[in-house]
Amino acid sequence: MVEPIRLIIADDHPLFLEGIVQSLSSQPDMSIVGQASNGEEAYEFVAKDLPDVVLLDITMPGQGGIETARKISAAYPIVQIIMLTVSEDEDDLMAALKAGARGYILKGVSARELANAVRTVANGETYISALLASNLLVELSHSDQPDPLSELTIREKEILELVAEGLTNIEIGERLHLAEKTVKHYMTNVMQKLHVRSRVEAALLVHKKKRDDG
């Protein structure tokens, strides 16, 4: 039997926290091992229970989510971090990623997307809400390559478009009739061609091009 994904959730709004806990508790492959109302409590829970994934609100009283993420990432790099936020600000997104977060999800996403994001991050991948990505304009400068996407093959572009829509490797594989491992290999190649470090940056390049072309 596969062990459930062990989660700690931190948010200073009791009703929102309760809703997230109920939503994720209903997933058969997830288990809530701790709930916190601020960053300090979240860090203590992580130190005590060492979960697979911790979900942090960015704006909590005292030690905020980004600082908490930075400390957790430094002390317990095995723990995957997801930021839950209402902020669509690019600076917050980049600060969260630099602090060690592997996921950035806007509050108000569907229960399905939230659970999907948790599974993706628990699997060691990066996840960003498709809604957020579609609203961001990220200036990634490649002076020697004005259109880095032009170097991709048709199949690579097809897979990257689906990544930009928020699909996981498994979902992309099902859509395109490819093995999950094959999709991973394609994405590794895509990231090398685009000179980016994560699926997030690759997806944002797609949305930036659409903005520029539009």
C-alpha positions as CSV (number, residue, x, y, z in Angstrom):
1,M,0.0,0.0,0.0
2,V,1.3,3.4,-1.0
3,E,2.0,5.7,1.9
4,P,-0.2,8.9,1.9
5,I,1.2,12.3,1.3
6,R,1.7,13.9,4.8
7,L,0.7,17.5,4.9
8,I,1.1,20.5,7.2
9,I,-1.1,23.5,6.4
10,A,-0.6,27.1,7.8
11,D,-3.0,30.0,7.4
12,D,-4.1,32.6,9.8
13,H,-7.7,32.6,8.6
14,P,-9.6,29.8,10.5
15,L,-12.4,29.3,8.0
16,F,-10.0,29.1,5.1
17,L,-7.7,26.8,7.0
18,E,-10.7,24.5,7.9
19,G,-11.8,24.4,4.3
20,I,-8.4,23.4,3.0
21,V,-8.0,20.8,5.7
22,Q,-11.4,19.3,4.8
23,S,-10.7,19.4,1.1
24,L,-7.4,17.6,1.3
25,S,-8.4,15.3,4.0
26,S,-11.0,13.9,1.7
27,Q,-8.3,12.7,-0.7
28,P,-7.5,9.0,-0.1
29,D,-3.8,9.6,-0.8
30,M,-3.3,12.5,1.7
31,S,-3.1,12.9,5.4
32,I,-3.0,16.1,7.4
33,V,-0.5,15.9,10.2
34,G,-0.5,19.5,11.4
35,Q,-2.3,22.8,11.2
36,A,-0.8,26.2,12.1
37,S,-2.0,29.8,12.2
38,N,1.4,31.4,11.7
39,G,4.9,30.8,10.4
40,E,6.5,30.0,13.7
41,E,4.0,27.3,14.4
42,A,4.4,25.9,10.9
43,Y,8.1,25.6,11.4
44,E,7.7,23.8,14.7
45,F,5.3,21.3,13.2
46,V,7.8,20.7,10.3
47,A,10.6,20.1,12.8
48,K,8.5,17.7,14.8
49,D,6.7,15.8,12.1
50,L,8.8,16.2,8.9
51,P,5.9,16.1,6.4
52,D,6.2,15.5,2.7
53,V,4.6,18.9,1.9
54,V,3.8,22.1,3.8
55,L,1.3,24.6,2.5
56,L,2.0,28.2,3.6
57,D,0.0,31.4,3.4
58,I,2.3,34.2,2.3
59,T,0.8,36.9,4.5
60,M,0.6,35.6,8.1
61,P,1.2,37.6,11.3
62,G,4.7,37.5,12.7
63,Q,7.0,35.4,10.5
64,G,5.4,35.5,7.0
65,G,5.2,32.6,4.6
66,I,8.2,33.5,2.5
67,E,10.5,33.8,5.5
68,T,9.1,30.5,6.9
69,A,9.7,28.9,3.5
70,R,13.3,30.1,3.5
71,K,13.9,28.6,6.9
72,I,12.2,25.3,6.2
73,S,14.0,25.0,2.9
74,A,17.4,25.6,4.6
75,A,16.8,23.3,7.6
76,Y,14.7,20.6,6.0
77,P,15.2,20.5,2.2
78,I,13.4,17.2,1.9
79,V,10.1,19.0,2.7
80,Q,8.4,20.4,-0.4
81,I,6.8,23.8,0.0
82,I,3.7,25.3,-1.6
83,M,2.6,28.9,-1.2
84,L,-1.1,29.6,-0.9
85,T,-1.9,33.2,-1.6
86,V,-4.2,35.8,-3.1
87,S,-1.2,37.7,-4.5
88,E,-0.7,37.7,-8.2
89,D,2.3,39.9,-7.9
90,E,5.3,38.7,-9.9
91,D,7.8,39.8,-7.1
92,D,5.9,37.6,-4.6
93,L,6.1,34.6,-6.9
94,M,9.8,35.0,-7.6
95,A,10.6,35.7,-3.9
96,A,8.7,32.5,-3.0
97,L,10.6,30.4,-5.6
98,K,13.9,31.8,-4.4
99,A,12.9,31.0,-0.8
100,G,12.6,27.3,-1.9
101,A,8.9,27.0,-2.7
102,R,8.1,24.4,-5.4
103,G,4.4,25.5,-5.8
104,Y,2.5,28.8,-6.0
105,I,-1.2,28.5,-5.9
106,L,-3.9,31.2,-5.8
107,K,-6.5,30.9,-3.1
108,G,-9.8,30.1,-4.7
109,V,-8.6,27.4,-7.0
110,S,-10.7,24.3,-7.3
111,A,-10.3,21.4,-4.9
112,R,-9.2,19.3,-7.9
113,E,-6.4,21.7,-8.8
114,L,-5.3,22.0,-5.2
115,A,-5.0,18.3,-4.8
116,N,-3.3,18.0,-8.2
117,A,-0.8,20.6,-7.2
118,V,0.0,18.8,-3.9
119,R,0.6,15.6,-5.8
120,T,2.8,17.3,-8.4
121,V,5.0,19.0,-5.8
122,A,5.2,15.9,-3.6
123,N,6.5,14.2,-6.7
124,G,9.4,16.7,-6.8
125,E,8.0,18.8,-9.6
126,T,7.1,22.5,-9.6
127,Y,3.5,23.7,-9.9
128,I,2.1,27.2,-10.6
129,S,-1.6,28.0,-10.9
130,A,-2.5,28.3,-14.6
131,L,-4.6,31.4,-13.8
132,L,-1.6,33.1,-12.3
133,A,0.7,32.1,-15.1
134,S,-1.7,33.5,-17.7
135,N,-1.7,36.9,-16.0
136,L,2.0,37.3,-15.5
137,L,4.4,39.0,-17.8
138,V,7.9,37.8,-17.0
139,E,10.8,39.5,-18.7
140,L,13.2,36.6,-19.3
141,S,16.0,38.1,-21.4
142,H,17.7,36.0,-24.0
143,S,19.4,38.7,-26.1
144,D,21.0,36.1,-28.4
145,Q,17.7,34.3,-28.9
146,P,14.8,36.7,-29.3
147,D,12.3,33.8,-29.6
148,P,13.7,30.8,-27.6
149,L,10.5,28.8,-28.3
150,S,11.4,28.7,-32.0
151,E,14.1,26.2,-31.2
152,L,11.5,23.6,-30.0
153,T,10.2,20.8,-32.0
154,I,6.5,20.5,-32.7
155,R,6.1,17.8,-30.1
156,E,8.1,19.8,-27.5
157,K,5.9,22.8,-28.2
158,E,2.8,20.7,-27.8
159,I,3.9,19.4,-24.4
160,L,5.0,22.8,-23.2
161,E,1.6,24.2,-24.1
162,L,-0.1,21.6,-21.9
163,V,2.4,22.3,-19.1
164,A,1.4,26.0,-19.4
165,E,-2.2,25.0,-18.9
166,G,-1.3,23.4,-15.6
167,L,-1.4,19.7,-16.6
168,T,0.9,17.2,-14.9
169,N,3.2,14.8,-16.7
170,I,0.7,12.0,-16.2
171,E,-2.2,14.0,-17.6
172,I,-0.1,15.1,-20.6
173,G,0.9,11.5,-21.2
174,E,-2.7,10.5,-21.2
175,R,-3.7,13.4,-23.5
176,L,-0.9,12.6,-26.0
177,H,-0.7,8.9,-25.5
178,L,2.9,9.0,-24.1
179,A,4.5,7.4,-21.1
180,E,5.0,9.7,-18.1
181,K,8.7,9.0,-18.3
182,T,8.8,10.1,-22.0
183,V,7.0,13.4,-21.1
184,K,9.6,14.0,-18.4
185,H,12.4,13.5,-20.9
186,Y,10.8,15.9,-23.3
187,M,10.5,18.5,-20.6
188,T,14.1,18.1,-19.5
189,N,15.1,18.8,-23.1
190,V,12.7,21.7,-23.4
191,M,14.2,23.4,-20.2
192,Q,17.7,22.9,-21.5
193,K,16.8,24.5,-24.8
194,L,15.1,27.4,-23.1
195,H,17.8,27.9,-20.5
196,V,15.3,27.8,-17.7
197,R,15.5,26.0,-14.3
198,S,12.0,24.8,-13.9
199,R,8.6,24.0,-15.5
200,V,7.4,27.3,-14.0
201,E,9.8,29.5,-16.0
202,A,9.2,27.4,-19.2
203,A,5.4,27.9,-18.8
204,L,5.8,31.6,-18.2
205,L,7.8,32.0,-21.4
206,V,4.7,30.6,-23.2
207,H,2.4,33.1,-21.6
208,K,4.8,35.9,-22.2
209,K,5.0,35.1,-25.9
210,K,1.2,35.0,-26.1
211,R,1.0,38.4,-24.5
212,D,3.7,39.8,-26.8
213,D,2.0,38.3,-29.9
214,G,-1.5,39.4,-28.8
